């Protein structure tokens, strides 16, 4: 409180005790009114005396109110000053996590900022290279020139690719306790949004149904649990069976592997490939084509009683073992799929749309025949013969491991299939818009590294028992921001990541201690 002189219209002066809160004056006590200067001075003295007495006798709540009011004013001023010094706000939650994983694997030994940004962007914002530039500018205030990206893709050649693969393999060996053990191989097709073909991009049988688009074949070699080991790129019209042996042989030679088993699907194998695997001394487990076995073996297989989840073995000589298993679930699935295909053929037959062009032996068209009058008909004897094989699955191996381990090894092929799904749906490896072979191979190399980072983060989340998928963690991390504050006096910039209550489940991923223990 303080004493205030207030001029009146009559010319006299009022002496008033006042206080001020948020710019508003409040009158508490009028000491007196006078026009005489000496009396006014006495009244002012009396006003100060009144304030002192009030302070001595005042209720504590009054002091508290005044103090709180002043604190609120000071708080507003400090907050406004703080906000005025914020120089940047970054939506970088995903990058903070992915950078840690990227470094943990060892990819930080490749000291190229463009490489890091391209890999992490495939996981946090998979898009074209031009869209990636916009993303980096809008989210991280980073100017990465598009031409610089293309120059980097052009130089990402064999040496860089070999270094990247070695880093990935050495980390995988460490994770698996020092040895690879089992390797799984499969292929997929990647299409291009164009009609033009060249030496690499060719039209062929597309696993994605894009038969009119040029494509390439991508072969992928992974370890147990789906960690990517190596990849290869081939022409879009190349026979899949010719893609596996070169990449496996090169990988084994590069890393000096001794004890390992190659696992692959039957579609990648023919007799020449099997003989070459054996010539190289490789152990294998592959899907067997039971219906193409010699007559005596086919008869023996069909003569065996079908018991759910039972397997039996046929010795094919030369160290080859043919294992045949049967399950009721597989039998139901085989029958359902065949009946569905036959119904489609019957519908087409009634409509008159079955022609000789349908006789391509693919899918359920294998049940079609053409007679001497060039008329197409459905062969129901073939359908009955096919039904005899319902529920049967064969596995060919030259190993001596127990039957259950052969079964488990083959059915771990889903690791490759899942890796392809991640690459296509999460990393968006396709469609591709590059037309230069170097850039196509560089794009695949970037996606290969992104897949490795994805799998390592998945492993870390499992070890830490966080209980969320990689996709959910990254989606949640996108809502985490970092503010940068420029201190006005010493000009330093301080960064603070804002992890809120709703981020509690993934909060450990932003703590230094977490990465020292996982």
C-alpha positions in Angstrom: 0.0 0.0 0.0 1.0 3.6 -0.5 -0.2 7.2 0.1 -1.7 9.0 -2.9 -2.6 12.6 -3.5 -5.8 13.0 -5.5 -6.8 16.4 -6.9 -10.5 17.2 -6.6 -12.6 19.4 -8.9 -13.1 21.9 -6.1 -9.3 22.5 -6.1 -8.8 20.7 -2.8 -6.5 17.6 -2.4 -7.6 14.3 -1.0 -5.0 12.1 0.8 -5.8 8.4 0.2 -4.2 5.1 1.1 -4.2 2.9 -2.1 -2.9 -0.4 -3.5 -2.3 -1.5 -7.1 -3.0 -5.0 -8.6 -2.6 -5.8 -12.3 -2.6 -2.1 -13.1 -5.8 -1.4 -11.2 -5.8 1.0 -8.2 -7.9 0.3 -5.1 -8.6 2.9 -2.4 -8.5 1.5 1.2 -8.7 4.6 3.4 -9.2 8.4 3.0 -6.9 10.3 5.5 -8.4 13.7 4.9 -9.0 16.6 2.4 -7.3 20.0 2.5 -6.2 22.9 0.3 -3.4 24.0 2.6 0.0 22.6 1.8 1.1 22.3 5.4 -2.1 20.4 6.3 -1.6 18.2 3.2 1.9 17.4 4.4 0.5 16.4 7.9 -2.2 14.3 6.2 0.4 12.5 4.2 2.4 11.7 7.4 -0.8 10.5 9.0 -1.4 8.2 5.9 2.1 6.6 6.3 1.4 6.1 10.0 -1.9 4.4 9.1 -0.1 2.1 6.7 2.4 1.1 9.3 -0.3 0.4 11.9 -2.2 -1.7 9.3 0.9 -3.7 8.5 1.5 -4.4 12.2 -2.1 -5.4 12.7 -2.9 -6.7 9.2 -4.2 -10.3 8.6 -1.6 -12.7 7.1 -3.9 -13.5 4.2 -3.6 -9.9 2.9 0.1 -10.2 2.7 -0.2 -13.6 1.0 -2.7 -12.1 -1.5 -0.3 -9.3 -2.4 2.6 -11.7 -2.7 0.7 -14.2 -4.9 -0.4 -11.4 -7.1 3.1 -10.2 -7.7 4.2 -13.8 -8.4 1.6 -14.2 -11.0 2.7 -11.0 -12.7 6.3 -12.2 -12.6 5.3 -15.6 -13.9 3.6 -14.2 -17.0 6.6 -12.0 -17.8 9.0 -14.9 -17.5 6.8 -17.1 -19.6 6.5 -14.5 -22.3 10.3 -14.1 -22.3 10.8 -17.9 -22.5 8.4 -18.2 -25.5 10.0 -15.3 -27.2 13.4 -17.1 -27.1 12.2 -20.4 -28.8 14.1 -20.6 -32.0 12.7 -23.8 -33.4 10.2 -26.7 -32.8 11.1 -30.1 -34.2 8.8 -33.1 -34.7 11.7 -35.4 -34.3 10.6 -38.2 -31.9 11.0 -40.9 -34.5 14.4 -39.7 -35.6 15.7 -39.7 -32.0 14.8 -43.4 -31.7 15.9 -44.4 -35.1 19.2 -42.6 -34.9 20.0 -44.6 -31.8 19.3 -47.9 -33.5 21.2 -46.8 -36.6 24.3 -46.1 -34.6 23.9 -49.2 -32.4 24.1 -51.5 -35.5 27.2 -49.7 -36.6 26.0 -47.8 -39.7 27.3 -44.6 -38.2 30.8 -45.7 -39.4 29.5 -44.6 -42.9 30.0 -40.9 -42.3 27.6 -39.5 -44.9 24.7 -37.5 -43.7 22.7 -38.0 -46.9 22.9 -41.8 -46.3 21.6 -41.5 -42.8 18.7 -39.2 -43.7 17.6 -41.4 -46.6 17.5 -44.5 -44.5 15.6 -42.9 -41.5 13.2 -41.2 -43.9 12.2 -44.6 -45.4 11.0 -45.6 -41.9 9.4 -42.4 -40.7 8.1 -40.9 -44.0 8.6 -43.3 -47.0 8.1 -41.2 -50.1 9.8 -40.1 -53.3 13.1 -38.4 -53.1 11.6 -35.0 -53.9 8.9 -35.5 -51.1 11.7 -36.6 -48.7 13.5 -33.2 -49.3 10.2 -31.4 -48.3 9.7 -33.6 -45.3 13.2 -32.9 -44.0 12.8 -29.2 -44.5 9.3 -29.0 -42.8 10.1 -31.3 -39.9 13.8 -30.7 -39.1 14.5 -27.4 -40.9 17.2 -29.2 -42.9 18.0 -28.1 -46.4 19.0 -31.2 -48.4 19.2 -30.5 -52.1 17.5 -33.0 -54.4 20.5 -33.0 -56.8 22.7 -33.9 -53.9 20.6 -37.0 -53.2 20.8 -38.1 -56.8 24.6 -37.6 -56.8 24.8 -39.7 -53.7 22.7 -42.5 -55.2 25.0 -42.5 -58.2 28.1 -43.0 -56.1 26.5 -45.6 -53.8 28.2 -48.4 -55.7 29.7 -51.8 -54.9 32.2 -50.6 -52.3 29.6 -48.8 -50.2 27.2 -51.7 -50.7 29.8 -54.2 -49.5 30.6 -52.2 -46.4 26.9 -51.8 -45.6 26.3 -55.6 -45.9 29.4 -56.4 -43.8 28.1 -54.1 -41.0 24.7 -55.7 -41.1 26.1 -59.3 -41.1 28.6 -58.7 -38.3 25.8 -57.2 -36.1 23.5 -60.2 -36.9 26.2 -62.6 -36.0 26.7 -60.8 -32.7 22.9 -60.9 -32.0 22.7 -64.7 -32.9 25.6 -65.6 -30.6 28.4 -65.7 -33.2 27.1 -67.9 -36.0 24.5 -67.6 -38.7 23.4 -71.3 -38.6 20.3 -71.2 -40.9 19.8 -69.0 -44.0 16.5 -68.5 -45.7 16.2 -67.4 -49.3 13.2 -66.2 -51.4 12.4 -63.8 -54.2 9.8 -61.2 -55.0 9.1 -58.8 -57.8 9.1 -55.0 -57.8 7.3 -53.1 -60.5 7.9 -49.7 -62.1 5.3 -47.0 -63.0 6.2 -47.0 -66.7 5.7 -49.0 -69.9 9.3 -48.8 -71.1 11.6 -51.8 -70.7 15.4 -51.9 -70.7 18.2 -54.4 -69.9 17.1 -54.6 -66.2 13.4 -53.7 -66.2 11.5 -56.5 -68.0 7.9 -57.6 -68.0 7.5 -61.1 -66.5 5.4 -63.1 -64.1 4.5 -60.6 -61.4 3.9 -61.7 -57.8 1.9 -58.5 -57.4 -0.4 -59.0 -60.5 1.3 -56.2 -62.4 2.0 -58.3 -65.5 2.0 -55.3 -67.9 4.5 -53.2 -65.9 8.3 -53.7 -66.2 9.8 -55.2 -63.1 12.9 -56.5 -61.4 13.4 -59.6 -59.3 14.7 -59.0 -55.8 16.3 -62.0 -54.0 16.7 -61.7 -50.2 18.8 -63.8 -47.8 17.8 -63.6 -44.2 18.8 -65.3 -40.9 16.7 -66.8 -38.2 14.3 -64.2 -36.8 14.3 -62.4 -40.2 17.5 -60.3 -40.0 18.5 -59.4 -43.5 21.9 -60.7 -44.6 22.2 -60.1 -48.4 20.2 -59.3 -51.4 20.5 -59.5 -55.2 18.8 -57.7 -58.1 18.0 -59.5 -61.4 16.1 -58.9 -64.7 12.4 -59.0 -64.4 12.0 -61.9 -66.7 14.7 -64.1 -65.2 13.9 -67.6 -63.9 13.7 -67.5 -60.1 15.7 -70.7 -59.7 18.7 -69.1 -61.3 18.9 -66.3 -58.7 19.7 -68.2 -55.5 23.0 -70.0 -55.9 25.1 -66.9 -57.0 24.0 -64.9 -53.9 24.4 -67.8 -51.5 27.8 -68.8 -52.9 29.1 -65.2 -52.8 27.9 -64.8 -49.2 29.4 -68.0 -48.0 32.8 -67.2 -49.6 32.7 -63.6 -48.3 32.1 -64.5 -44.7 33.9 -67.9 -44.6 30.8 -69.8 -43.4 31.2 -73.5 -42.6 28.3 -74.9 -40.7 25.0 -73.6 -42.1 21.8 -74.8 -43.8 20.1 -73.1 -46.8 16.3 -73.2 -46.7 14.2 -72.3 -49.8 10.9 -72.9 -51.4 10.3 -75.6 -54.0 9.6 -73.0 -56.7 13.3 -72.0 -56.6 14.6 -75.5 -57.0 15.2 -77.9 -59.9 17.4 -81.0 -60.1 20.3 -78.9 -61.5 20.2 -76.5 -58.5 20.0 -79.4 -56.0 23.0 -81.1 -57.6 24.9 -77.8 -57.5 24.1 -77.3 -53.8 25.5 -80.7 -53.2 28.6 -80.2 -55.3 29.4 -77.0 -53.3 29.0 -79.1 -50.1 26.0 -77.0 -48.8 23.4 -78.5 -46.5 19.8 -77.7 -47.5 16.1 -78.0 -46.6 13.8 -77.2 -49.5 10.2 -77.7 -50.4 9.7 -80.9 -52.3 7.5 -81.3 -55.4 5.7 -84.5 -54.5 3.6 -84.8 -57.6 6.7 -84.8 -59.9 8.5 -87.6 -58.0 8.9 -90.9 -59.9 5.9 -93.2 -60.0 7.1 -95.6 -57.3 7.6 -92.8 -54.8 4.3 -91.2 -55.6 2.5 -94.6 -55.1 4.3 -95.1 -51.8 3.3 -91.7 -50.5 -0.4 -92.1 -51.4 -0.5 -95.6 -49.9 0.5 -94.3 -46.4 -2.3 -93.7 -43.9 -3.1 -90.0 -43.4 -2.8 -89.2 -39.7 -2.9 -85.6 -38.5 0.5 -84.1 -37.8 2.3 -87.3 -38.7 5.4 -87.5 -40.9 7.2 -90.3 -42.6 10.5 -90.5 -44.5 11.6 -91.8 -47.9 15.3 -92.5 -48.5 16.1 -91.2 -52.0 19.8 -92.2 -51.9 22.9 -90.1 -52.3 22.2 -88.8 -48.8 18.9 -87.2 -49.8 15.9 -87.6 -47.4 12.3 -86.9 -48.5 10.1 -86.1 -45.5 6.3 -86.1 -46.0 3.9 -84.7 -43.5 0.1 -84.5 -43.4 -2.3 -82.2 -41.4 -6.1 -82.1 -41.4 -6.0 -78.3 -41.5 -3.9 -78.3 -44.7 -6.2 -80.9 -46.3 -9.2 -78.7 -45.6 -7.4 -75.7 -47.0 -6.4 -77.5 -50.2 -9.9 -78.8 -50.8 -11.4 -75.4 -50.2 -9.1 -73.6 -52.6 -9.5 -76.3 -55.3 -13.3 -76.2 -55.0 -13.2 -72.4 -55.3 -11.1 -72.6 -58.4 -13.2 -75.3 -60.0 -16.4 -73.3 -59.4 -14.8 -70.4 -61.2 -13.9 -72.6 -64.1 -17.4 -74.0 -64.2 -18.9 -70.6 -64.3 -16.6 -69.6 -67.1 -17.5 -72.8 -69.0 -21.2 -72.1 -68.8 -20.6 -68.6 -70.0 -18.6 -69.9 -72.9 -15.5 -67.9 -72.1 -13.1 -70.9 -71.8 -10.8 -70.8 -74.8 -7.5 -72.5 -75.8 -5.7 -69.4 -74.4 -6.8 -70.7 -71.0 -4.7 -73.8 -71.4 -1.6 -72.4 -69.7 -1.5 -75.0 -66.8 -1.3 -72.2 -64.3 -3.3 -72.4 -61.1 -6.5 -74.3 -61.5 -6.4 -74.1 -65.3 -4.4 -77.4 -65.0 -7.8 -79.1 -64.9 -8.7 -78.0 -68.4 -8.4 -80.2 -71.5 -8.7 -79.4 -75.2 -10.2 -82.0 -77.6 -9.7 -82.7 -81.3 -12.3 -80.1 -82.2 -10.3 -77.5 -80.3 -13.0 -77.3 -77.6 -12.0 -76.7 -74.0 -13.5 -78.8 -71.3 -13.0 -79.4 -67.6 -11.4 -82.7 -66.7 -13.0 -84.0 -63.5 -10.7 -87.1 -63.4 -7.7 -84.7 -62.9 -9.7 -83.0 -60.1 -10.2 -86.3 -58.3 -6.5 -87.2 -58.8 -5.5 -83.9 -57.3 -7.7 -84.4 -54.3 -5.7 -87.5 -53.3 -2.8 -85.1 -52.4 -4.8 -82.9 -50.0 -3.0 -82.2 -46.8 0.4 -83.6 -47.9 3.6 -81.5 -47.8 7.1 -82.6 -48.7 10.5 -81.5 -47.6 13.8 -82.6 -49.3 17.0 -82.4 -47.3 20.6 -83.7 -47.2 21.0 -83.0 -43.5 20.9 -85.5 -40.7 19.0 -83.3 -38.3 15.8 -84.8 -36.7 12.5 -84.6 -38.6 11.0 -82.0 -36.3 14.0 -79.7 -36.9 13.6 -80.1 -40.7 10.0 -79.1 -40.3 10.7 -76.1 -38.1 13.5 -74.9 -40.4 11.3 -74.9 -43.5 8.4 -73.3 -41.8 10.7 -70.4 -40.7 10.6 -69.3 -44.3 7.8 -66.9 -43.2 10.7 -64.7 -42.0 11.6 -63.9 -45.6 7.9 -63.4 -46.5 7.5 -61.0 -43.5 10.7 -59.1 -44.5 9.2 -58.6 -48.0 5.9 -57.4 -46.4 7.7 -54.9 -44.2 9.8 -53.7 -47.2 6.7 -53.2 -49.4 4.1 -51.9 -46.9 6.2 -50.1 -44.2 9.3 -49.0 -46.1 7.5 -48.7 -49.4 10.3 -50.1 -51.6 7.9 -50.0 -54.6 6.7 -48.7 -56.9 10.0 -47.3 -58.1 10.4 -44.2 -60.3 14.1 -44.5 -61.0 15.2 -45.5 -64.5 19.0 -45.6 -64.0 20.4 -49.0 -62.9 22.8 -47.4 -60.4 19.9 -45.5 -58.8 17.6 -48.5 -58.7 20.3 -50.6 -56.9 21.1 -47.6 -54.6 17.4 -47.3 -53.7 17.2 -51.0 -52.8 20.4 -50.7 -50.8 18.8 -47.9 -48.7 15.7 -49.9 -48.2 17.8 -52.9 -47.2 19.4 -50.8 -44.4 16.0 -49.5 -43.4 14.8 -53.1 -43.0 17.8 -53.9 -40.8 17.1 -50.9 -38.6 13.4 -51.9 -38.4 14.3 -55.5 -37.3 16.8 -54.3 -34.7 14.3 -51.9 -33.2 11.8 -54.7 -33.1 14.3 -56.9 -31.2 15.1 -54.0 -28.7 11.4 -53.5 -28.0 11.0 -57.2 -27.3 14.0 -57.3 -25.0 12.7 -54.2 -23.1 9.2 -55.7 -22.8 7.7 -52.5 -24.1 4.7 -54.4 -25.5 4.2 -52.3 -28.7 5.0 -53.0 -32.3 7.6 -51.0 -34.2 4.8 -49.3 -36.2 2.9 -48.2 -33.1 6.1 -47.0 -31.4 7.0 -44.9 -34.4 3.4 -43.5 -34.8 3.5 -42.5 -31.1 7.0 -41.0 -31.4 5.7 -38.7 -34.3 3.8 -36.7 -31.6 7.0 -36.0 -29.6 8.6 -32.7 -30.2 11.9 -31.0 -29.3 12.1 -27.3 -28.7 15.2 -25.2 -29.2 15.7 -22.1 -27.1 18.3 -19.5 -27.9 19.6 -17.8 -24.8 19.7 -14.0 -25.3 22.9 -13.3 -23.4 25.4 -16.1 -24.1 23.7 -17.0 -27.5 23.7 -20.7 -26.7 20.9 -22.9 -28.1 19.4 -25.4 -25.6 17.3 -28.3 -26.8 14.6 -30.0 -24.7 12.6 -33.1 -25.9 9.0 -33.0 -24.5 7.9 -36.4 -23.5 4.3 -36.2 -22.1 2.3 -38.4 -19.9 0.6 -40.0 -22.9 4.1 -41.1 -24.0 4.8 -43.0 -20.8 5.1 -46.4 -22.3 7.8 -45.4 -24.8 9.5 -42.8 -22.5 12.5 -45.1 -21.7 13.5 -44.9 -25.4 14.4 -41.2 -24.9 16.5 -41.9 -21.8 20.3 -42.2 -22.0 20.3 -45.1 -19.4 18.0 -47.2 -21.6 20.5 -47.5 -24.5 23.3 -48.5 -22.1 21.4 -51.5 -20.9 19.6 -52.8 -24.0 
